[in-house]
Amino acid sequence: MKDLIEFIAKSLVDHPEEVIVKQSGGGSRTRIELSVNKDDMGRVIGKSGKVANSIRTLLKVAAEREGKQATLDVMEP
């Protein structure tokens, strides 16, 4: 799941080398933290949070396929 979020984020931003994805948690719950360059925050969040919500939906589907739950937090740089 971490690789999925990293791939999506790097595809969206102007500074892919500054994309940092951290995965924590264990068992059936996973927390993913996404950090990007401050200039790319708008691209990752999107208008009214639509892009971020779409990424969360993709993460949720990927997690459910593995029988897990996952949350995505977009962290400020």
mmCIF file of the C-alpha atoms, coordinates in Angstrom:
data_MODEL
# 
_entry.id   MODEL 
# 
loop_
_atom_site.group_PDB 
_atom_site.id 
_atom_site.type_symbol 
_atom_site.label_atom_id 
_atom_site.label_alt_id 
_atom_site.label_comp_id 
_atom_site.label_asym_id 
_atom_site.label_entity_id 
_atom_site.label_seq_id 
_atom_site.pdbx_PDB_ins_code 
_atom_site.Cartn_x 
_atom_site.Cartn_y 
_atom_site.Cartn_z 
_atom_site.occupancy 
_atom_site.B_iso_or_equiv 
_atom_site.pdbx_formal_charge 
_atom_site.auth_seq_id 
_atom_site.auth_comp_id 
_atom_site.auth_asym_id 
_atom_site.auth_atom_id 
_atom_site.pdbx_PDB_model_num 
ATOM 1  C CA . MET A 1 1  ? 0.000   0.000  0.000   1.00 0.00 ? 1  MET A CA 1 
ATOM 2  C CA . LYS A 1 2  ? 2.893   2.315  0.711   1.00 0.00 ? 2  LYS A CA 1 
ATOM 3  C CA . ASP A 1 3  ? 4.177   1.778  -2.830  1.00 0.00 ? 3  ASP A CA 1 
ATOM 4  C CA . LEU A 1 4  ? 0.765   2.624  -4.280  1.00 0.00 ? 4  LEU A CA 1 
ATOM 5  C CA . ILE A 1 5  ? 0.582   5.955  -2.451  1.00 0.00 ? 5  ILE A CA 1 
ATOM 6  C CA . GLU A 1 6  ? 4.175   6.776  -3.356  1.00 0.00 ? 6  GLU A CA 1 
ATOM 7  C CA . PHE A 1 7  ? 3.504   6.060  -7.044  1.00 0.00 ? 7  PHE A CA 1 
ATOM 8  C CA . ILE A 1 8  ? 0.351   8.185  -7.112  1.00 0.00 ? 8  ILE A CA 1 
ATOM 9  C CA . ALA A 1 9  ? 1.954   11.099 -5.252  1.00 0.00 ? 9  ALA A CA 1 
ATOM 10 C CA . LYS A 1 10 ? 5.072   11.128 -7.421  1.00 0.00 ? 10 LYS A CA 1 
ATOM 11 C CA . SER A 1 11 ? 2.857   11.167 -10.511 1.00 0.00 ? 11 SER A CA 1 
ATOM 12 C CA . LEU A 1 12 ? 1.029   14.275 -9.285  1.00 0.00 ? 12 LEU A CA 1 
ATOM 13 C CA . VAL A 1 13 ? 3.817   16.532 -8.014  1.00 0.00 ? 13 VAL A CA 1 
ATOM 14 C CA . ASP A 1 14 ? 6.518   18.720 -9.568  1.00 0.00 ? 14 ASP A CA 1 
ATOM 15 C CA . HIS A 1 15 ? 9.138   17.589 -7.026  1.00 0.00 ? 15 HIS A CA 1 
ATOM 16 C CA . PRO A 1 16 ? 8.864   13.766 -6.903  1.00 0.00 ? 16 PRO A CA 1 
ATOM 17 C CA . GLU A 1 17 ? 12.218  13.460 -5.145  1.00 0.00 ? 17 GLU A CA 1 
ATOM 18 C CA . GLU A 1 18 ? 10.679  15.143 -2.076  1.00 0.00 ? 18 GLU A CA 1 
ATOM 19 C CA . VAL A 1 19 ? 7.787   12.711 -1.686  1.00 0.00 ? 19 VAL A CA 1 
ATOM 20 C CA . ILE A 1 20 ? 8.049   10.877 1.629   1.00 0.00 ? 20 ILE A CA 1 
ATOM 21 C CA . VAL A 1 21 ? 5.671   8.062  2.536   1.00 0.00 ? 21 VAL A CA 1 
ATOM 22 C CA . LYS A 1 22 ? 5.752   6.458  5.981   1.00 0.00 ? 22 LYS A CA 1 
ATOM 23 C CA . GLN A 1 23 ? 3.712   3.435  6.966   1.00 0.00 ? 23 GLN A CA 1 
ATOM 24 C CA . SER A 1 24 ? 2.954   2.582  10.576  1.00 0.00 ? 24 SER A CA 1 
ATOM 25 C CA . GLY A 1 25 ? 0.648   0.329  12.484  1.00 0.00 ? 25 GLY A CA 1 
ATOM 26 C CA . GLY A 1 26 ? 0.281   -3.367 12.409  1.00 0.00 ? 26 GLY A CA 1 
ATOM 27 C CA . GLY A 1 27 ? -2.251  -6.119 12.262  1.00 0.00 ? 27 GLY A CA 1 
ATOM 28 C CA . SER A 1 28 ? -5.403  -5.099 10.470  1.00 0.00 ? 28 SER A CA 1 
ATOM 29 C CA . ARG A 1 29 ? -4.878  -1.326 10.741  1.00 0.00 ? 29 ARG A CA 1 
ATOM 30 C CA . THR A 1 30 ? -2.339  0.679  8.798   1.00 0.00 ? 30 THR A CA 1 
ATOM 31 C CA . ARG A 1 31 ? -1.624  4.401  8.878   1.00 0.00 ? 31 ARG A CA 1 
ATOM 32 C CA . ILE A 1 32 ? 0.121   6.040  5.944   1.00 0.00 ? 32 ILE A CA 1 
ATOM 33 C CA . GLU A 1 33 ? 1.641   9.503  6.227   1.00 0.00 ? 33 GLU A CA 1 
ATOM 34 C CA . LEU A 1 34 ? 2.334   11.407 3.018   1.00 0.00 ? 34 LEU A CA 1 
ATOM 35 C CA . SER A 1 35 ? 4.639   14.407 2.980   1.00 0.00 ? 35 SER A CA 1 
ATOM 36 C CA . VAL A 1 36 ? 5.423   16.472 -0.119  1.00 0.00 ? 36 VAL A CA 1 
ATOM 37 C CA . ASN A 1 37 ? 7.133   19.750 -0.973  1.00 0.00 ? 37 ASN A CA 1 
ATOM 38 C CA . LYS A 1 38 ? 5.096   22.739 0.223   1.00 0.00 ? 38 LYS A CA 1 
ATOM 39 C CA . ASP A 1 39 ? 4.705   23.909 -3.387  1.00 0.00 ? 39 ASP A CA 1 
ATOM 40 C CA . ASP A 1 40 ? 3.029   20.583 -4.257  1.00 0.00 ? 40 ASP A CA 1 
ATOM 41 C CA . MET A 1 41 ? 0.532   20.491 -1.376  1.00 0.00 ? 41 MET A CA 1 
ATOM 42 C CA . GLY A 1 42 ? -2.222  22.016 -3.506  1.00 0.00 ? 42 GLY A CA 1 
ATOM 43 C CA . ARG A 1 43 ? -1.778  19.358 -6.179  1.00 0.00 ? 43 ARG A CA 1 
ATOM 44 C CA . VAL A 1 44 ? -1.984  16.522 -3.664  1.00 0.00 ? 44 VAL A CA 1 
ATOM 45 C CA . ILE A 1 45 ? -4.946  17.947 -1.750  1.00 0.00 ? 45 ILE A CA 1 
ATOM 46 C CA . GLY A 1 46 ? -6.832  19.338 -4.737  1.00 0.00 ? 46 GLY A CA 1 
ATOM 47 C CA . LYS A 1 47 ? -9.786  21.678 -4.834  1.00 0.00 ? 47 LYS A CA 1 
ATOM 48 C CA . SER A 1 48 ? -11.942 21.073 -1.753  1.00 0.00 ? 48 SER A CA 1 
ATOM 49 C CA . GLY A 1 49 ? -9.780  18.033 -0.973  1.00 0.00 ? 49 GLY A CA 1 
ATOM 50 C CA . LYS A 1 50 ? -11.034 16.043 -3.953  1.00 0.00 ? 50 LYS A CA 1 
ATOM 51 C CA . VAL A 1 51 ? -7.637  14.654 -4.973  1.00 0.00 ? 51 VAL A CA 1 
ATOM 52 C CA . ALA A 1 52 ? -6.766  13.645 -1.400  1.00 0.00 ? 52 ALA A CA 1 
ATOM 53 C CA . ASN A 1 53 ? -10.148 11.960 -1.011  1.00 0.00 ? 53 ASN A CA 1 
ATOM 54 C CA . SER A 1 54 ? -9.631  10.078 -4.270  1.00 0.00 ? 54 SER A CA 1 
ATOM 55 C CA . ILE A 1 55 ? -6.242  8.842  -3.068  1.00 0.00 ? 55 ILE A CA 1 
ATOM 56 C CA . ARG A 1 56 ? -7.866  7.764  0.210   1.00 0.00 ? 56 ARG A CA 1 
ATOM 57 C CA . THR A 1 57 ? -10.519 5.839  -1.724  1.00 0.00 ? 57 THR A CA 1 
ATOM 58 C CA . LEU A 1 58 ? -7.873  3.981  -3.741  1.00 0.00 ? 58 LEU A CA 1 
ATOM 59 C CA . LEU A 1 59 ? -5.993  3.208  -0.520  1.00 0.00 ? 59 LEU A CA 1 
ATOM 60 C CA . LYS A 1 60 ? -9.166  1.927  1.117   1.00 0.00 ? 60 LYS A CA 1 
ATOM 61 C CA . VAL A 1 61 ? -9.866  -0.424 -1.798  1.00 0.00 ? 61 VAL A CA 1 
ATOM 62 C CA . ALA A 1 62 ? -6.279  -1.728 -1.792  1.00 0.00 ? 62 ALA A CA 1 
ATOM 63 C CA . ALA A 1 63 ? -6.433  -2.283 1.966   1.00 0.00 ? 63 ALA A CA 1 
ATOM 64 C CA . GLU A 1 64 ? -9.773  -4.081 1.826   1.00 0.00 ? 64 GLU A CA 1 
ATOM 65 C CA . ARG A 1 65 ? -8.402  -6.454 -0.801  1.00 0.00 ? 65 ARG A CA 1 
ATOM 66 C CA . GLU A 1 66 ? -5.839  -7.485 1.816   1.00 0.00 ? 66 GLU A CA 1 
ATOM 67 C CA . GLY A 1 67 ? -8.436  -7.656 4.591   1.00 0.00 ? 67 GLY A CA 1 
ATOM 68 C CA . LYS A 1 68 ? -7.086  -4.551 6.323   1.00 0.00 ? 68 LYS A CA 1 
ATOM 69 C CA . GLN A 1 69 ? -8.051  -0.985 7.108   1.00 0.00 ? 69 GLN A CA 1 
ATOM 70 C CA . ALA A 1 70 ? -5.871  1.944  6.126   1.00 0.00 ? 70 ALA A CA 1 
ATOM 71 C CA . THR A 1 71 ? -5.893  5.691  6.668   1.00 0.00 ? 71 THR A CA 1 
ATOM 72 C CA . LEU A 1 72 ? -3.994  8.386  4.830   1.00 0.00 ? 72 LEU A CA 1 
ATOM 73 C CA . ASP A 1 73 ? -2.719  11.561 6.470   1.00 0.00 ? 73 ASP A CA 1 
ATOM 74 C CA . VAL A 1 74 ? -1.269  14.316 4.319   1.00 0.00 ? 74 VAL A CA 1 
ATOM 75 C CA . MET A 1 75 ? 1.365   15.962 6.495   1.00 0.00 ? 75 MET A CA 1 
ATOM 76 C CA . GLU A 1 76 ? 2.468   19.570 6.197   1.00 0.00 ? 76 GLU A CA 1 
ATOM 77 C CA . PRO A 1 77 ? 6.171   19.993 5.410   1.00 0.00 ? 77 PRO A CA 1 
# 
